[in-house]
Amino acid sequence: MIRKKVFHLAQLSAIGLTGYYIGQCNGKNTTQDCIEVDGKLLTSLPALPVFGTVSAAVPYTESGGSKDTTRVSQIMKYGFPGLDNIRSYDDYVLSYDRRTRVPHWVFEHLTKAHIAKNDQVDRSKCDFMPDESIHPFFRSLNSDYKGSGFDRGHMAAAGNHRLAQKHVEQTFYLTNMAPQVGEGFNRHAWNRLEKHVRKLTKLYDHVYCCTGPLYLPRKESDGKSYVRYQVIGANTVAVPTHFYKVVVGEAPDGTLDMEAYVMPNQKIPDETPVSSFMVPPETIERAAGLLFFDKIHRSKLSRINGKKV
């Protein structure tokens, strides 16, 4: 039995090595038939594995070191909603969905200092830019949004990161964007929700905010429910049907309150109050496949959406 297992392992190793060496380009091959991997030209042949032709981008860190680790720990104090393709920037953390080219979720930690007016920070100097830490196969580009009719909607709001110019600039990475209806939503209703979250810093010492997209089903004329969403650009960037925010405020006495919102990605009348979009947080968790603030047992919350727990 052992001898047979060793024989099978040897066979598998031989197949892998054969595929690799046969795949190496030589003088008989043209570069059109080859793929460059780690400085070597490899031929793509049917039924033979070509190793390393697609590599995952590494998590983004600008400066490295213990300072970054401390800030990430602070932002994610109450748990990660999920662990797919995490990117840590200087002042926020996100999980990137390589299939849809928009985030799964984006996490922020706000205080009064983070949103205070700062003459050293100028949003007008910021440019939308692709995040080159994302593999080109899965990256969204400005050209995807051009002429689409959708805004590049911030998940981590630029107005939440005023401590340094570098912080606000990093909110303009396209990894932090999702296509949003502009008039009546991104520039109005969604903006009002972002301002509401900032106002919470007047009530709480610390405000933790998780934001992201949803793709919700809708019943159609045949009586069946479907999840349908538009995609834009050459990179097929997904247009979410809805967006969510789940917020936890930590008061000076240590008490914790939670608010949860879902907004449809469409024009919303100006007179619609932000509170009308409040939903039970578990409905977002079920729809998104994520668990928010899982280090806080819900019984430890004082209020959810303004109601005592």
C-alpha atoms as a printed R data frame, in Angstrom:
    type eleno elety resid chain resno       x      y       z
1   ATOM     1    CA   MET     A     1   0.000  0.000   0.000
2   ATOM     2    CA   ILE     A     2   2.781  2.466   0.933
3   ATOM     3    CA   ARG     A     3   4.730  1.530  -2.201
4   ATOM     4    CA   LYS     A     4   1.626  2.246  -4.340
5   ATOM     5    CA   LYS     A     5   1.128  5.693  -2.714
6   ATOM     6    CA   VAL     A     6   4.772  6.602  -3.304
7   ATOM     7    CA   PHE     A     7   4.416  5.495  -6.939
8   ATOM     8    CA   HIS     A     8   1.341  7.706  -7.418
9   ATOM     9    CA   LEU     A     9   3.132 10.709  -5.865
10  ATOM    10    CA   ALA     A    10   6.063 10.169  -8.201
11  ATOM    11    CA   GLN     A    11   3.691 10.066 -11.175
12  ATOM    12    CA   LEU     A    12   2.034 13.361 -10.185
13  ATOM    13    CA   SER     A    13   5.402 15.052  -9.679
14  ATOM    14    CA   ALA     A    14   6.608 13.849 -13.061
15  ATOM    15    CA   ILE     A    15   3.493 15.194 -14.803
16  ATOM    16    CA   GLY     A    16   3.892 18.604 -13.171
17  ATOM    17    CA   LEU     A    17   7.587 18.906 -13.985
18  ATOM    18    CA   THR     A    18   7.038 17.691 -17.541
19  ATOM    19    CA   GLY     A    19   4.364 20.331 -18.063
20  ATOM    20    CA   TYR     A    20   6.678 23.018 -16.773
21  ATOM    21    CA   TYR     A    21   9.727 22.113 -18.829
22  ATOM    22    CA   ILE     A    22   7.817 21.394 -22.022
23  ATOM    23    CA   GLY     A    23   6.118 24.725 -21.477
24  ATOM    24    CA   GLN     A    24   9.423 26.610 -21.562
25  ATOM    25    CA   CYS     A    25   9.847 28.532 -24.814
26  ATOM    26    CA   ASN     A    26  12.827 27.801 -27.003
27  ATOM    27    CA   GLY     A    27  14.036 29.074 -30.334
28  ATOM    28    CA   LYS     A    28  11.313 27.177 -32.219
29  ATOM    29    CA   ASN     A    29   8.479 29.074 -30.505
30  ATOM    30    CA   THR     A    30   7.310 32.593 -31.261
31  ATOM    31    CA   THR     A    31   6.644 35.007 -28.435
32  ATOM    32    CA   GLN     A    32   2.983 35.065 -29.493
33  ATOM    33    CA   ASP     A    33   2.672 31.492 -28.192
34  ATOM    34    CA   CYS     A    34   4.380 32.310 -24.931
35  ATOM    35    CA   ILE     A    35   3.556 33.786 -21.556
36  ATOM    36    CA   GLU     A    36   6.249 35.489 -19.489
37  ATOM    37    CA   VAL     A    37   6.344 34.259 -15.897
38  ATOM    38    CA   ASP     A    38   9.058 35.285 -13.432
39  ATOM    39    CA   GLY     A    39  11.349 36.315 -16.274
40  ATOM    40    CA   LYS     A    40  10.898 33.065 -18.233
41  ATOM    41    CA   LEU     A    41   8.905 32.566 -21.432
42  ATOM    42    CA   LEU     A    42   6.526 29.615 -21.129
43  ATOM    43    CA   THR     A    43   4.464 28.070 -23.906
44  ATOM    44    CA   SER     A    44   0.766 27.589 -23.250
45  ATOM    45    CA   LEU     A    45  -0.016 24.069 -24.457
46  ATOM    46    CA   PRO     A    46  -3.296 22.155 -24.072
47  ATOM    47    CA   ALA     A    47  -3.464 19.724 -21.150
48  ATOM    48    CA   LEU     A    48  -0.130 20.880 -19.745
49  ATOM    49    CA   PRO     A    49  -0.113 23.112 -16.648
50  ATOM    50    CA   VAL     A    50   1.592 26.489 -16.888
51  ATOM    51    CA   PHE     A    51   2.432 27.497 -13.341
52  ATOM    52    CA   GLY     A    52   2.154 31.011 -11.941
53  ATOM    53    CA   THR     A    53   0.472 32.709 -14.889
54  ATOM    54    CA   VAL     A    54  -2.036 34.362 -12.542
55  ATOM    55    CA   SER     A    55  -0.829 35.652  -9.199
56  ATOM    56    CA   ALA     A    56  -2.844 37.312  -6.469
57  ATOM    57    CA   ALA     A    57  -2.040 40.885  -5.553
58  ATOM    58    CA   VAL     A    58  -0.605 41.356  -2.087
59  ATOM    59    CA   PRO     A    59  -2.529 43.327   0.532
60  ATOM    60    CA   TYR     A    60  -1.897 47.033   0.161
61  ATOM    61    CA   THR     A    61   0.288 48.739   2.767
62  ATOM    62    CA   GLU     A    62   1.931 52.055   2.033
63  ATOM    63    CA   SER     A    63   4.500 52.390   4.780
64  ATOM    64    CA   GLY     A    64   4.447 49.147   6.761
65  ATOM    65    CA   GLY     A    65   5.552 48.778  10.344
66  ATOM    66    CA   SER     A    66   3.817 48.670  13.706
67  ATOM    67    CA   LYS     A    67   1.976 51.965  13.129
68  ATOM    68    CA   ASP     A    68  -0.063 50.398  10.318
69  ATOM    69    CA   THR     A    69  -0.780 47.313  12.402
70  ATOM    70    CA   THR     A    70  -2.006 49.466  15.287
71  ATOM    71    CA   ARG     A    71  -4.326 51.487  13.056
72  ATOM    72    CA   VAL     A    72  -5.794 48.403  11.391
73  ATOM    73    CA   SER     A    73  -6.399 46.872  14.835
74  ATOM    74    CA   GLN     A    74  -8.121 50.066  15.914
75  ATOM    75    CA   ILE     A    75 -10.366 50.220  12.846
76  ATOM    76    CA   MET     A    76 -11.246 46.523  13.052
77  ATOM    77    CA   LYS     A    77 -11.611 46.485  16.850
78  ATOM    78    CA   TYR     A    78 -14.973 44.699  16.765
79  ATOM    79    CA   GLY     A    79 -14.216 42.114  14.099
80  ATOM    80    CA   PHE     A    80 -13.870 41.551  10.354
81  ATOM    81    CA   PRO     A    81 -17.144 40.970   8.437
82  ATOM    82    CA   GLY     A    82 -15.243 38.605   6.108
83  ATOM    83    CA   LEU     A    83 -11.658 37.796   5.138
84  ATOM    84    CA   ASP     A    84 -11.625 37.879   1.306
85  ATOM    85    CA   ASN     A    85  -8.892 39.969  -0.365
86  ATOM    86    CA   ILE     A    86  -8.267 42.390   2.494
87  ATOM    87    CA   ARG     A    87  -6.625 45.736   1.638
88  ATOM    88    CA   SER     A    88  -5.408 48.027   4.432
89  ATOM    89    CA   TYR     A    89  -4.866 51.701   3.683
90  ATOM    90    CA   ASP     A    90  -3.583 54.332   6.078
91  ATOM    91    CA   ASP     A    91  -7.020 55.216   7.463
92  ATOM    92    CA   TYR     A    92  -9.489 52.542   6.316
93  ATOM    93    CA   VAL     A    93  -9.693 48.827   5.511
94  ATOM    94    CA   LEU     A    94 -11.617 47.036   2.782
95  ATOM    95    CA   SER     A    95 -12.333 43.617   1.320
96  ATOM    96    CA   TYR     A    96 -12.224 43.639  -2.473
97  ATOM    97    CA   ASP     A    97 -14.508 41.513  -4.654
98  ATOM    98    CA   ARG     A    98 -12.411 40.543  -7.673
99  ATOM    99    CA   ARG     A    99 -15.445 39.191  -9.514
100 ATOM   100    CA   THR     A   100 -17.569 42.358  -9.351
101 ATOM   101    CA   ARG     A   101 -14.634 44.852  -9.274
102 ATOM   102    CA   VAL     A   102 -16.160 46.668  -6.267
103 ATOM   103    CA   PRO     A   103 -15.644 46.123  -2.518
104 ATOM   104    CA   HIS     A   104 -17.390 43.484  -0.434
105 ATOM   105    CA   TRP     A   105 -17.149 45.921   2.475
106 ATOM   106    CA   VAL     A   106 -15.217 48.990   3.621
107 ATOM   107    CA   PHE     A   107 -14.503 49.721   7.287
108 ATOM   108    CA   GLU     A   108 -13.802 53.110   8.886
109 ATOM   109    CA   HIS     A   109 -13.154 54.391  12.408
110 ATOM   110    CA   LEU     A   110 -14.167 58.020  12.979
111 ATOM   111    CA   THR     A   111 -13.628 60.532  15.755
112 ATOM   112    CA   LYS     A   112 -14.160 64.296  15.914
113 ATOM   113    CA   ALA     A   113 -10.542 64.760  14.838
114 ATOM   114    CA   HIS     A   114 -11.019 62.687  11.679
115 ATOM   115    CA   ILE     A   115 -13.808 64.889  10.326
116 ATOM   116    CA   ALA     A   116 -12.636 68.302  11.607
117 ATOM   117    CA   LYS     A   117 -11.860 70.985   9.038
118 ATOM   118    CA   ASN     A   118  -8.185 70.865   8.099
119 ATOM   119    CA   ASP     A   119  -6.640 73.576   5.911
120 ATOM   120    CA   GLN     A   120  -3.827 71.170   5.014
121 ATOM   121    CA   VAL     A   121  -6.287 68.825   3.278
122 ATOM   122    CA   ASP     A   122  -7.664 69.723  -0.163
123 ATOM   123    CA   ARG     A   123 -10.081 67.278  -1.793
124 ATOM   124    CA   SER     A   124  -9.881 69.133  -5.125
125 ATOM   125    CA   LYS     A   125  -6.278 67.921  -5.514
126 ATOM   126    CA   CYS     A   126  -7.374 64.267  -5.458
127 ATOM   127    CA   ASP     A   127  -7.679 62.131  -8.583
128 ATOM   128    CA   PHE     A   128  -9.562 58.861  -9.044
129 ATOM   129    CA   MET     A   129  -6.949 56.166  -9.631
130 ATOM   130    CA   PRO     A   130  -6.782 52.384 -10.054
131 ATOM   131    CA   ASP     A   131  -5.164 50.405  -7.259
132 ATOM   132    CA   GLU     A   132  -2.158 48.710  -8.815
133 ATOM   133    CA   SER     A   133  -1.953 46.200  -5.972
134 ATOM   134    CA   ILE     A   134  -4.957 44.509  -7.621
135 ATOM   135    CA   HIS     A   135  -4.120 42.054 -10.403
136 ATOM   136    CA   PRO     A   136  -4.937 43.614 -13.830
137 ATOM   137    CA   PHE     A   137  -7.493 40.861 -14.506
138 ATOM   138    CA   PHE     A   138  -9.623 42.094 -11.596
139 ATOM   139    CA   ARG     A   139  -8.931 45.824 -11.586
140 ATOM   140    CA   SER     A   140 -11.504 48.538 -12.356
141 ATOM   141    CA   LEU     A   141 -10.418 51.579 -14.369
142 ATOM   142    CA   ASN     A   142 -11.664 55.129 -14.838
143 ATOM   143    CA   SER     A   143 -12.520 54.210 -18.425
144 ATOM   144    CA   ASP     A   144 -15.106 51.723 -17.109
145 ATOM   145    CA   TYR     A   145 -17.090 54.586 -15.591
146 ATOM   146    CA   LYS     A   146 -16.664 57.051 -18.470
147 ATOM   147    CA   GLY     A   147 -19.950 57.531 -20.318
148 ATOM   148    CA   SER     A   148 -21.696 54.916 -18.146
149 ATOM   149    CA   GLY     A   149 -24.100 57.371 -16.541
150 ATOM   150    CA   PHE     A   150 -22.920 56.332 -13.062
151 ATOM   151    CA   ASP     A   151 -20.811 58.180 -10.505
152 ATOM   152    CA   ARG     A   152 -17.717 56.688  -8.924
153 ATOM   153    CA   GLY     A   153 -19.329 56.419  -5.507
154 ATOM   154    CA   HIS     A   154 -17.112 56.424  -2.418
155 ATOM   155    CA   MET     A   155 -17.664 53.650   0.098
156 ATOM   156    CA   ALA     A   156 -15.212 55.221   2.575
157 ATOM   157    CA   ALA     A   157 -16.314 58.850   2.270
158 ATOM   158    CA   ALA     A   158 -13.593 61.402   1.514
159 ATOM   159    CA   GLY     A   159 -15.053 63.706   4.176
160 ATOM   160    CA   ASN     A   160 -14.342 61.091   6.852
161 ATOM   161    CA   HIS     A   161 -10.558 61.274   6.397
162 ATOM   162    CA   ARG     A   162  -9.276 64.790   7.006
163 ATOM   163    CA   LEU     A   163  -6.335 64.085   9.263
164 ATOM   164    CA   ALA     A   164  -3.890 64.157   6.337
165 ATOM   165    CA   GLN     A   165  -3.883 64.835   2.598
166 ATOM   166    CA   LYS     A   166  -2.593 61.323   2.025
167 ATOM   167    CA   HIS     A   167  -5.623 59.866   3.813
168 ATOM   168    CA   VAL     A   168  -8.185 61.663   1.675
169 ATOM   169    CA   GLU     A   169  -6.220 60.855  -1.484
170 ATOM   170    CA   GLN     A   170  -6.361 57.143  -0.678
171 ATOM   171    CA   THR     A   171 -10.165 57.257  -0.581
172 ATOM   172    CA   PHE     A   172  -9.994 57.950  -4.344
173 ATOM   173    CA   TYR     A   173  -8.613 54.500  -5.174
174 ATOM   174    CA   LEU     A   174 -11.106 52.744  -7.437
175 ATOM   175    CA   THR     A   175 -11.068 49.785  -5.045
176 ATOM   176    CA   ASN     A   176 -13.074 52.086  -2.758
177 ATOM   177    CA   MET     A   177 -15.651 52.881  -5.472
178 ATOM   178    CA   ALA     A   178 -18.874 51.392  -6.747
179 ATOM   179    CA   PRO     A   179 -21.138 52.665  -9.541
180 ATOM   180    CA   GLN     A   180 -23.859 54.855  -8.039
181 ATOM   181    CA   VAL     A   181 -26.717 56.806  -9.563
182 ATOM   182    CA   GLY     A   182 -25.498 60.402  -9.383
183 ATOM   183    CA   GLU     A   183 -28.450 62.783  -9.348
184 ATOM   184    CA   GLY     A   184 -30.753 62.054  -6.431
185 ATOM   185    CA   PHE     A   185 -28.551 59.389  -4.877
186 ATOM   186    CA   ASN     A   186 -24.755 59.742  -4.630
187 ATOM   187    CA   ARG     A   187 -24.886 63.535  -4.591
188 ATOM   188    CA   HIS     A   188 -27.984 63.763  -2.416
189 ATOM   189    CA   ALA     A   189 -29.543 60.890  -0.407
190 ATOM   190    CA   TRP     A   190 -26.301 58.930   0.031
191 ATOM   191    CA   ASN     A   191 -24.444 62.135   0.870
192 ATOM   192    CA   ARG     A   192 -27.016 62.894   3.579
193 ATOM   193    CA   LEU     A   193 -26.420 59.455   5.097
194 ATOM   194    CA   GLU     A   194 -22.643 60.066   5.083
195 ATOM   195    CA   LYS     A   195 -23.199 63.414   6.843
196 ATOM   196    CA   HIS     A   196 -25.424 61.702   9.413
197 ATOM   197    CA   VAL     A   197 -22.627 59.238  10.231
198 ATOM   198    CA   ARG     A   198 -20.188 62.144  10.701
199 ATOM   199    CA   LYS     A   199 -22.648 63.890  13.050
200 ATOM   200    CA   LEU     A   200 -22.610 60.803  15.271
201 ATOM   201    CA   THR     A   201 -19.095 61.815  16.381
202 ATOM   202    CA   LYS     A   202 -20.805 64.572  18.420
203 ATOM   203    CA   LEU     A   203 -22.556 61.890  20.465
204 ATOM   204    CA   TYR     A   204 -19.894 59.170  20.556
205 ATOM   205    CA   ASP     A   205 -16.150 59.182  21.178
206 ATOM   206    CA   HIS     A   206 -15.682 56.513  18.519
207 ATOM   207    CA   VAL     A   207 -17.813 55.703  15.482
208 ATOM   208    CA   TYR     A   208 -17.205 52.502  13.514
209 ATOM   209    CA   CYS     A   209 -18.788 52.356  10.061
210 ATOM   210    CA   CYS     A   210 -19.019 49.469   7.606
211 ATOM   211    CA   THR     A   211 -20.258 50.220   4.072
212 ATOM   212    CA   GLY     A   212 -20.815 48.083   1.003
213 ATOM   213    CA   PRO     A   213 -22.975 46.968  -1.918
214 ATOM   214    CA   LEU     A   214 -25.917 44.602  -2.109
215 ATOM   215    CA   TYR     A   215 -27.399 42.665  -5.036
216 ATOM   216    CA   LEU     A   216 -30.959 41.964  -3.966
217 ATOM   217    CA   PRO     A   217 -33.514 39.750  -5.742
218 ATOM   218    CA   ARG     A   218 -36.684 41.124  -7.281
219 ATOM   219    CA   LYS     A   219 -39.829 39.283  -8.307
220 ATOM   220    CA   GLU     A   220 -40.508 39.655 -12.017
221 ATOM   221    CA   SER     A   221 -43.512 39.208 -14.295
222 ATOM   222    CA   ASP     A   222 -43.214 35.405 -14.379
223 ATOM   223    CA   GLY     A   223 -43.628 35.287 -10.600
224 ATOM   224    CA   LYS     A   224 -40.023 34.179 -10.028
225 ATOM   225    CA   SER     A   225 -37.348 36.124  -8.185
226 ATOM   226    CA   TYR     A   226 -34.086 37.028  -9.917
227 ATOM   227    CA   VAL     A   227 -30.894 38.816  -8.971
228 ATOM   228    CA   ARG     A   228 -30.193 41.095 -11.923
229 ATOM   229    CA   TYR     A   229 -27.642 43.884 -12.059
230 ATOM   230    CA   GLN     A   230 -25.997 45.929 -14.765
231 ATOM   231    CA   VAL     A   231 -22.264 45.874 -15.500
232 ATOM   232    CA   ILE     A   232 -20.305 48.748 -17.003
233 ATOM   233    CA   GLY     A   233 -17.077 49.159 -18.957
234 ATOM   234    CA   ALA     A   234 -14.624 46.744 -20.507
235 ATOM   235    CA   ASN     A   235 -13.914 45.280 -17.064
236 ATOM   236    CA   THR     A   236 -17.627 44.604 -16.385
237 ATOM   237    CA   VAL     A   237 -17.827 46.534 -13.126
238 ATOM   238    CA   ALA     A   238 -20.997 45.503 -11.282
239 ATOM   239    CA   VAL     A   239 -23.680 48.101 -10.532
240 ATOM   240    CA   PRO     A   240 -25.153 47.208  -7.108
241 ATOM   241    CA   THR     A   241 -28.919 47.295  -6.681
242 ATOM   242    CA   HIS     A   242 -28.572 48.662  -3.122
243 ATOM   243    CA   PHE     A   243 -25.978 49.910  -0.633
244 ATOM   244    CA   TYR     A   244 -25.729 49.423   3.119
245 ATOM   245    CA   LYS     A   245 -24.121 51.060   6.122
246 ATOM   246    CA   VAL     A   246 -23.840 49.427   9.529
247 ATOM   247    CA   VAL     A   247 -22.611 51.794  12.242
248 ATOM   248    CA   VAL     A   248 -21.619 51.324  15.884
249 ATOM   249    CA   GLY     A   249 -21.160 54.291  18.210
250 ATOM   250    CA   GLU     A   250 -19.073 53.901  21.357
251 ATOM   251    CA   ALA     A   251 -20.126 56.416  24.030
252 ATOM   252    CA   PRO     A   252 -17.778 57.902  26.672
253 ATOM   253    CA   ASP     A   253 -19.216 55.519  29.291
254 ATOM   254    CA   GLY     A   254 -18.496 52.516  27.063
255 ATOM   255    CA   THR     A   255 -22.087 51.847  25.986
256 ATOM   256    CA   LEU     A   256 -22.582 50.779  22.374
257 ATOM   257    CA   ASP     A   257 -25.360 51.679  19.948
258 ATOM   258    CA   MET     A   258 -25.897 50.291  16.442
259 ATOM   259    CA   GLU     A   259 -27.629 51.680  13.354
260 ATOM   260    CA   ALA     A   260 -28.137 49.844  10.055
261 ATOM   261    CA   TYR     A   261 -29.298 51.261   6.716
262 ATOM   262    CA   VAL     A   262 -30.079 49.993   3.222
263 ATOM   263    CA   MET     A   263 -30.661 52.394   0.317
264 ATOM   264    CA   PRO     A   264 -31.714 51.474  -3.227
265 ATOM   265    CA   ASN     A   265 -29.279 52.630  -5.905
266 ATOM   266    CA   GLN     A   266 -31.759 54.990  -7.533
267 ATOM   267    CA   LYS     A   267 -33.001 58.569  -7.375
268 ATOM   268    CA   ILE     A   268 -34.547 59.208  -3.953
269 ATOM   269    CA   PRO     A   269 -36.805 62.209  -3.200
270 ATOM   270    CA   ASP     A   270 -35.047 64.896  -1.143
271 ATOM   271    CA   GLU     A   271 -37.774 64.914   1.496
272 ATOM   272    CA   THR     A   272 -37.176 61.239   2.362
273 ATOM   273    CA   PRO     A   273 -35.660 61.079   5.879
274 ATOM   274    CA   VAL     A   274 -32.521 59.009   6.422
275 ATOM   275    CA   SER     A   275 -34.293 57.125   9.223
276 ATOM   276    CA   SER     A   276 -36.749 55.603   6.717
277 ATOM   277    CA   PHE     A   277 -33.899 53.417   5.407
278 ATOM   278    CA   MET     A   278 -33.180 51.783   8.775
279 ATOM   279    CA   VAL     A   279 -33.381 47.972   8.722
280 ATOM   280    CA   PRO     A   280 -32.548 45.187  11.191
281 ATOM   281    CA   PRO     A   281 -28.796 44.509  10.846
282 ATOM   282    CA   GLU     A   282 -29.338 40.769  10.443
283 ATOM   283    CA   THR     A   283 -31.224 41.367   7.181
284 ATOM   284    CA   ILE     A   284 -28.077 42.950   5.729
285 ATOM   285    CA   GLU     A   285 -25.915 40.130   7.076
286 ATOM   286    CA   ARG     A   286 -28.093 37.502   5.392
287 ATOM   287    CA   ALA     A   287 -28.149 39.382   2.089
288 ATOM   288    CA   ALA     A   288 -24.437 40.233   2.049
289 ATOM   289    CA   GLY     A   289 -23.142 36.950   3.487
290 ATOM   290    CA   LEU     A   290 -21.229 38.875   6.128
291 ATOM   291    CA   LEU     A   291 -21.239 39.180   9.926
292 ATOM   292    CA   PHE     A   292 -20.880 42.722  11.222
293 ATOM   293    CA   PHE     A   293 -19.233 43.540  14.561
294 ATOM   294    CA   ASP     A   294 -19.175 39.876  15.515
295 ATOM   295    CA   LYS     A   295 -17.034 40.618  18.587
296 ATOM   296    CA   ILE     A   296 -20.022 42.434  20.075
297 ATOM   297    CA   HIS     A   297 -22.840 40.185  21.251
298 ATOM   298    CA   ARG     A   298 -26.095 41.894  20.287
299 ATOM   299    CA   SER     A   299 -27.228 41.704  23.929
300 ATOM   300    CA   LYS     A   300 -24.317 44.019  24.806
301 ATOM   301    CA   LEU     A   301 -25.741 46.782  22.598
302 ATOM   302    CA   SER     A   302 -27.786 49.433  24.360
303 ATOM   303    CA   ARG     A   303 -29.817 50.372  21.285
304 ATOM   304    CA   ILE     A   304 -30.306 49.162  17.716
305 ATOM   305    CA   ASN     A   305 -31.789 51.732  15.354
306 ATOM   306    CA   GLY     A   306 -32.737 53.896  18.326
307 ATOM   307    CA   LYS     A   307 -34.668 51.166  20.144
308 ATOM   308    CA   LYS     A   308 -33.500 49.670  23.422
309 ATOM   309    CA   VAL     A   309 -32.230 46.099  23.173
